[in-house]
Every structure is written in structure tokens, then in C-alpha cells.
Amino acid sequence: KMDMKSRGIPFTMFLLFLLLSAIFSTSFSKTDHVLNSKKPIPPSSVAFRIQGNVYPLGYYTVSFPIGNPPKLYDLDIDTGSDFTWVQCDAPCSGCTIPRNSQYKPRGNLVKCGDPLCGAIQSAPSHPCADPNGQCDFEVEYADQGSSLGVLVRDNIPLKLSNGSLARPMLSFGCGYDLHSGHSPPPSTAGVLGLGNGKTSILFQLNSLGLIRNVVGHCLSGRGGGFLFFGDKFIPQSGVVWTPILQSSSSSVKHYKTGPADLFFNGKPTPIKGLELTFDSGSSYTYFNSQAHRALVQLVTNDIKGKPLSRATEDQTLPVCWKGPKPFKSLHDVSSNFKPLALSFTKSKNSLLQLPPQAYLIVTKYGNVCLGILDGTEIGLGNINIIGDISLQDKIVIYDNEKHQIGWAPATCQV
């Protein structure tokens, strides 16, 4: 049935949480066994705790270790881009964190002639005039934010699931000229790009043979969660898979899938054939204008006769409703709204269930708002995005080796 809900945690998920808990209980120490890169080992995995929430914060972050000895940087986890960068004391224009918290380059710049530099630069916009010169980068985001800086290489100490400590030298960006987009800049130190491009930390770790080219996250609706690299934390059962759409353009490094049809309370809707990008760097889900209008109409028609009216004075999100008295939580409003589901037509029985808590928020004013927004209005054109609000309380796996995305219900708290 379309409207099925999962209450329990499969046994394989329970074992996953035990393994994660064991990893999280450890920390770096001088007694850790450090991997010798000359000895080949089977690919392992690494896990991180996640902080953050959809509302009111608007993003999820991970404390990412850089340097030897390591310093932790809170990075926004972003499957919508593949490039990782941190705010850089070079000095920095537009930085949002204190100067003593910024990354300090120390003669570890990546040269312009390095193959990785070629992967982040798109000639002729960034020609490499001097192969021995520094490798500059510029990354722009859908919200018009940007980061300009230089590529560096440093130790990234990682506690692997096999009990070893790896200290690979990986490349990332040192951003010293930052511009915020439509929304206020987050107070994070940078972005952890988890897309499927060659500049990603994930791809670099895979190239060194340390992990499989797989990344996954579990974002809790109550805040927090976990992130993992590698395939050791994939549940053995209960995962729904759908193919990643392959692009002819090498510049496309995000996770696009579909087409998918939208169901409302288990019934088909006119919203069909949506191609969807899974983007953990987006707080909310976005549909193109036509699909968004149809969805708003479906929801509006369904709540007629219920004690809800439009709350136009609440500017938290574009479409909000108020009740007879302020709502305290989503539990108070979920009975007024029907579940949604996305059915991926290229894969058998691939449903992404979206209960009310996967597309609604309750604001600080006690109103309920639709967390699926009009992407065309903010310049996304016909692009549709599955953001954090719809990825909550699911373990989501991006398998770049099998070119598929999977998900399963989970509590996401360890």
C-alpha cells in the first residue's frame, strides 16, 4: 500500500547503530594504529556525528578534522556540490568565523599544474598560466553565494571502522573571499562537498583505496544524526534503491534521479515525471512552479473545512497556516495533513514516503508552513530538489560505484 508507515527499526539497523556507537566512543590518541600506506588494505569506512536541524537553524554540520595535530572545523554537509572548502586566514574577506578559527595555509598550496587543479578549473575562465603557481578556485551556489580562494593539501586524520587511524593527504579549498547569497550566511567554517566529482574528499579517499566510493547520511527530525563514508554502514535489508541519472556533462557532479510521480494520500496526482536532485545542502525541498502550484492546490483543497486558515502575516516561509491556537509541534498538526509519496517510475517499487513531518515545519509563531517551495521563483528553473526536510528520519545512501541512491526509515540518533 502507498500509505504504509514504518515504526520499528530492522535488526540490521540496530547492528548499524551499535557499530556507529563504538566508533563515536573513540577519539584520536597517540596509541592509535596508524595505517602504513605502502601496505594495501581492504577498503574500510568512517563515520561522523552530525549537528543541526531544518528549523530554526536551517542546516546540518559535521566537525571535520584537518591538520596534524588535527583541528576541527564545522562544515555544512552538501551532496549538492563536490568541492570542500574552509574559511581561510589569507586574510579573509566575508568570513563569518573568528580569525583564530580560520584555516592557516603554511606553504601547502597545490600547484596549478596538479591534475586535481585541472579538475576544479574550467578553462578559459581560470587558465593555468604558470604550472608552478598556486591553484585558484571559485565555487558558486544556487542561492548566489560564492567562495573564492586557493587549493591546499593537508592531513585529514580519520578513525576507520576497522580500528585504524588513517592520515591521508587530501586537497580542499582555502576560501578567503566569500559572498553570501539570498539567505544570511551560516556560521559554519565552510562546506563539505559530497557530490560525485573528482575534487570531492570522497573521491580522493576512494582513489587512495581507503573507502568505497559511497557516502550516506541520517538526519534526525529531532536534530543531529550521522554521516558516513564507505559501504560498511549500509543496512543489509529494507533499503529502497533507484538509479542515479548519468549526465553527458562532466560539470554535473550532483545526485539526480527520476523521473518520479507524486502521490497524495496514496492517490495519483497531475504532478508527474519530476527529475529530482538529492541535496543535503538545501534546507527545504523545491519543485518547479507548475508542480508547486499543483501541490499547494492539492493541500489547500484537502484542508478545507478544517480549523486552519492562511497565516499571511507569518513570513517564515511563503505558504503558512494558523490554527485556533498556536501549534507546539508537528504532532499537533499532522492529523490535518495527508502523506505524500514520490514513485520512481524507472525502478520497481521505489517509493520515497513523505509523511507530513517530511514537508511541514511549525514556526516560532506557532503556525504550520509548507516546506516544499517554488524553485523557479529563486532561479532554479525546472530543477527540483529534495532537501533536508524530506530526508529526515531516513538513512540515505549515495552509491557512486553502483550509480544508485537508496533510503530506509531510521531514527538517526545514536
C-alpha positions in Angstrom: 0.0 0.0 0.0 1.1 3.6 -0.7 0.3 4.8 2.8 2.4 2.4 4.8 4.4 3.7 7.7 7.4 2.1 9.4 7.5 2.2 13.2 10.3 -0.3 14.1 14.0 -0.4 13.4 15.2 -3.5 11.5 17.7 -5.7 13.3 20.4 -4.8 10.7 19.8 -1.1 11.5 20.2 -1.9 15.2 23.6 -3.5 14.5 24.5 -0.4 12.5 23.8 1.8 15.5 25.9 -0.5 17.7 28.8 -0.2 15.3 28.4 3.6 15.0 28.3 4.0 18.7 31.5 2.0 19.1 33.3 4.3 16.6 31.9 7.5 18.1 33.1 6.4 21.5 36.7 6.5 20.3 38.9 9.6 19.8 42.3 10.3 18.4 45.2 9.3 20.6 48.9 8.6 20.3 48.3 4.9 20.7 46.1 4.6 17.6 47.4 2.2 15.0 48.4 4.5 12.0 48.0 2.9 8.6 51.1 2.3 6.5 50.1 3.5 3.0 52.5 1.1 1.5 50.5 -1.9 2.6 47.3 -2.5 0.7 44.3 -3.0 3.0 40.6 -3.7 2.2 38.5 -0.6 1.9 37.0 0.5 5.3 34.5 3.2 6.4 34.4 6.2 8.6 31.5 7.8 10.5 30.9 11.3 11.9 28.3 12.7 14.2 26.1 15.4 12.7 24.7 18.5 14.4 21.9 20.8 13.3 18.3 20.8 12.2 15.9 22.0 9.4 14.2 24.6 11.6 15.1 27.0 13.0 18.9 26.5 12.2 18.4 25.5 8.6 21.5 23.3 8.1 23.3 20.2 9.3 27.0 20.2 10.0 29.9 17.8 10.8 33.1 18.6 12.8 35.7 17.7 10.3 39.4 17.2 11.4 42.1 18.9 9.4 45.9 19.0 10.1 48.4 17.3 12.3 47.6 17.7 15.1 44.0 17.9 13.9 41.8 21.0 14.3 38.1 20.6 14.0 36.1 22.7 11.5 32.3 22.7 11.4 31.3 22.1 7.8 27.9 22.2 6.1 27.3 18.8 4.6 26.4 19.2 1.0 25.6 16.5 -1.5 24.7 19.2 -4.0 28.3 20.1 -4.6 31.6 18.1 -4.7 34.1 20.7 -3.5 35.2 21.1 0.1 36.5 24.4 1.4 37.1 26.1 4.7 37.3 29.8 5.7 40.9 30.9 5.2 43.1 33.3 7.1 44.9 34.7 4.0 43.4 37.2 5.2 39.7 36.7 4.6 37.0 39.0 3.2 33.5 38.0 4.1 34.4 35.3 6.7 31.8 34.6 9.4 34.0 32.9 12.0 36.8 34.5 14.1 40.2 34.7 12.6 41.8 32.3 15.1 39.2 29.7 14.0 40.1 30.1 10.3 42.4 27.7 8.4 46.0 29.0 8.1 47.9 27.8 5.0 51.6 27.1 5.7 53.3 26.5 2.4 51.0 23.6 1.4 49.4 25.2 -1.6 48.5 22.9 -4.5 50.3 23.9 -7.7 48.4 25.0 -10.8 49.9 22.1 -12.8 48.5 19.5 -10.4 45.8 17.2 -12.1 43.4 18.0 -9.3 43.7 21.7 -10.1 42.6 20.9 -13.6 39.5 19.2 -12.2 38.3 22.3 -10.4 39.2 24.9 -13.0 37.1 25.3 -16.2 39.3 26.9 -18.9 39.3 29.5 -20.2 37.8 31.2 -17.1 40.7 30.1 -14.9 43.7 29.5 -17.3 46.8 28.0 -15.7 49.5 30.5 -16.8 52.2 29.1 -14.6 52.1 25.4 -13.7 54.2 26.1 -10.6 51.9 28.9 -9.5 49.1 28.5 -6.9 45.8 26.8 -7.9 42.9 29.2 -7.6 39.3 28.2 -7.3 35.9 29.8 -7.4 32.7 28.0 -6.4 29.2 29.4 -6.8 26.0 28.0 -5.3 22.3 28.1 -6.4 21.5 30.7 -3.7 24.0 33.1 -5.4 26.6 32.6 -2.6 30.2 32.0 -3.6 33.7 31.3 -2.3 37.0 32.3 -3.9 40.3 31.0 -2.8 43.3 28.7 -3.3 43.6 24.9 -3.3 45.7 23.4 -0.4 46.7 19.9 0.7 46.8 18.7 4.3 46.5 15.7 6.6 42.9 14.6 7.2 43.0 12.2 10.2 40.2 9.6 10.1 39.2 6.9 12.5 38.3 4.0 10.3 35.7 1.3 11.2 38.5 -1.4 11.1 40.0 0.4 14.2 42.9 2.0 12.3 43.7 5.7 12.1 44.4 7.0 8.6 46.2 10.3 7.9 45.8 10.8 4.1 47.0 14.0 2.4 43.9 15.4 0.8 43.1 18.6 -1.2 40.5 21.1 -0.4 39.8 24.8 -0.8 41.0 27.7 1.4 38.4 30.3 0.8 39.4 33.9 1.5 36.8 35.9 -0.5 33.3 34.9 0.5 29.9 36.3 -0.6 26.6 35.2 0.9 23.6 34.7 -1.3 19.8 35.2 -0.8 19.9 33.9 2.8 22.1 35.0 5.7 25.5 33.2 5.7 25.6 30.3 8.2 28.1 30.5 11.0 29.9 27.3 9.7 33.5 27.2 8.8 32.9 26.0 5.3 31.3 23.3 3.1 32.0 19.6 3.0 31.2 18.8 -0.7 29.9 15.2 -1.0 28.9 15.2 -4.7 30.4 12.7 -7.2 33.1 14.9 -8.8 36.8 14.2 -8.8 37.6 17.0 -6.4 35.5 15.6 -3.6 37.0 14.3 -0.4 35.1 11.1 -1.0 36.6 10.5 -4.5 40.1 11.3 -3.1 39.7 8.7 -0.3 38.5 6.2 -2.8 41.4 6.8 -5.1 43.8 6.0 -2.2 41.9 2.7 -1.6 40.7 3.7 1.9 37.0 3.5 1.2 34.4 2.5 -1.4 33.0 5.5 -3.3 29.9 5.6 -1.2 28.5 8.3 1.1 25.5 8.3 3.3 23.7 10.4 5.9 20.9 10.0 8.5 19.4 13.4 9.5 17.2 13.2 12.6 14.0 15.2 12.7 14.8 16.0 16.3 18.2 17.3 15.4 21.6 15.7 14.8 22.3 12.4 13.1 25.3 10.8 11.5 27.3 10.8 8.2 29.4 8.0 6.8 31.9 7.4 4.0 32.3 3.8 2.6 29.8 0.9 2.4 30.2 -0.7 5.9 27.1 1.1 7.3 24.6 0.2 4.6 21.7 -1.8 6.1 21.6 -5.3 4.7 17.8 -5.1 4.2 15.0 -2.6 3.9 16.8 -0.2 1.5 14.8 1.1 -1.5 17.1 1.9 -4.5 16.7 4.0 -7.6 19.3 4.7 -10.3 21.4 8.0 -10.4 20.8 9.7 -13.8 24.0 9.8 -15.7 24.8 13.2 -17.3 26.7 13.8 -20.5 28.2 16.9 -18.9 31.2 16.3 -16.8 30.4 19.5 -14.9 27.3 18.0 -13.3 28.5 16.5 -10.0 25.3 16.1 -8.0 22.9 13.3 -7.4 20.0 13.5 -9.9 17.3 10.8 -10.2 13.8 10.2 -11.5 11.5 10.6 -13.2 9.1 10.4 -10.3 5.3 10.9 -9.9 3.8 12.5 -6.9 1.1 10.7 -4.9 -1.2 12.4 -2.4 -2.7 10.3 0.3 -1.9 7.2 -1.8 -3.6 8.6 -4.9 -2.0 9.7 -8.2 -1.8 13.5 -8.9 -1.2 15.5 -12.0 2.4 16.0 -10.9 4.4 13.5 -12.9 7.8 13.0 -14.5 9.8 15.0 -12.0 13.6 14.7 -12.2 14.9 15.2 -8.6 18.3 16.2 -7.2 19.1 15.0 -3.7 20.7 17.9 -2.0 21.6 17.9 1.7 22.9 21.4 1.4 19.3 22.6 0.9 17.1 23.1 4.0 13.9 22.7 2.1 12.5 20.8 -0.9 11.9 22.7 -4.2 9.5 21.9 -7.1 9.3 23.8 -10.3 6.5 26.4 -10.5 3.9 24.2 -12.2 4.4 21.3 -9.8 4.5 23.6 -6.8 1.2 25.3 -7.8 -0.5 22.0 -8.2 0.8 20.8 -4.8 -0.4 23.9 -3.0 -3.8 23.5 -4.6 -4.0 19.8 -3.5 -3.1 20.6 0.1 -5.4 23.7 0.2 -8.4 21.8 -1.1 -7.8 19.0 1.3 -7.7 21.1 4.4 -11.0 23.0 3.6 -13.4 22.6 6.5 -10.5 22.0 8.9 -9.7 24.6 11.6 -6.9 26.1 9.6 -6.6 29.4 7.8 -3.7 31.1 5.8 -1.3 32.9 8.1 -0.1 35.6 5.6 1.5 37.6 8.5 4.0 34.8 9.1 6.9 35.4 6.7 8.9 32.3 7.8 8.0 30.5 4.6 5.8 31.5 1.6 2.8 29.3 2.5 1.7 29.1 6.1 -1.5 28.3 8.1 -2.7 29.1 11.6 -5.0 27.2 13.9 -7.4 28.2 16.7 -4.4 28.4 19.0 -0.6 28.2 18.3 0.7 24.8 17.5 3.5 23.5 19.7 4.9 20.7 17.4 4.3 18.8 14.2 2.5 16.2 16.2 -0.3 18.8 16.8 -0.9 19.3 13.1 -0.1 16.1 11.3 -3.7 14.8 11.5 -4.7 17.8 9.4 -2.4 16.9 6.5 -2.1 13.8 4.2 1.1 11.9 3.4 2.9 12.4 0.1 5.0 9.9 -1.8 7.3 10.0 -4.8 7.1 7.0 -7.0 10.2 6.5 -9.2 9.0 5.1 -12.4 12.4 3.6 -13.6 12.7 1.3 -10.6 10.2 -1.2 -9.3 8.5 -0.4 -6.0 10.8 2.6 -5.4 8.7 4.9 -3.2 10.1 7.9 -1.2 7.5 8.3 1.6 6.9 11.9 2.7 4.7 11.9 5.8 3.6 15.4 7.0 6.7 15.9 9.1 8.8 15.5 5.8 7.2 18.5 4.2 5.9 20.8 7.0 7.5 22.9 9.8 6.0 24.6 12.9 7.3 28.1 13.2 8.3 30.1 16.3 4.9 31.8 16.0 3.0 28.5 16.3 1.9 28.3 12.7 2.5 25.4 10.3 4.2 26.1 6.9 4.8 24.2 3.7 8.4 23.2 3.4 8.2 22.5 -0.3 8.9 25.7 -2.1 8.8 27.2 -5.6 12.2 26.7 -7.0 11.5 28.6 -10.2 11.0 31.8 -8.1 14.6 31.6 -6.8 16.2 30.9 -10.1 16.3 27.1 -10.2 14.3 27.0 -13.4 12.9 23.5 -13.9 15.3 21.9 -11.3 13.5 20.0 -8.5 15.4 19.5 -5.2 14.9 17.0 -2.4 16.2 18.9 0.6 16.9 18.2 4.3 13.2 18.5 5.3 12.3 15.4 3.2 15.5 13.5 4.0 14.9 13.5 7.8 14.5 10.2 9.7 15.9 8.2 6.8 19.3 6.7 6.2 20.1 7.9 2.7 22.9 6.2 0.7 24.7 7.6 -2.4 26.5 4.7 -4.1 28.8 6.1 -6.8 30.1 2.7 -7.7 26.7 1.2 -8.5 25.3 4.5 -9.6 22.2 4.4 -7.3 20.6 6.2 -4.4 18.9 4.3 -1.6 16.9 5.1 1.5 15.4 3.3 4.5 13.5 4.6 7.6 15.6 5.2 10.6 15.7 7.1 13.9 19.1 8.6 13.0 20.1 9.2 16.7 23.0 7.3 18.3 
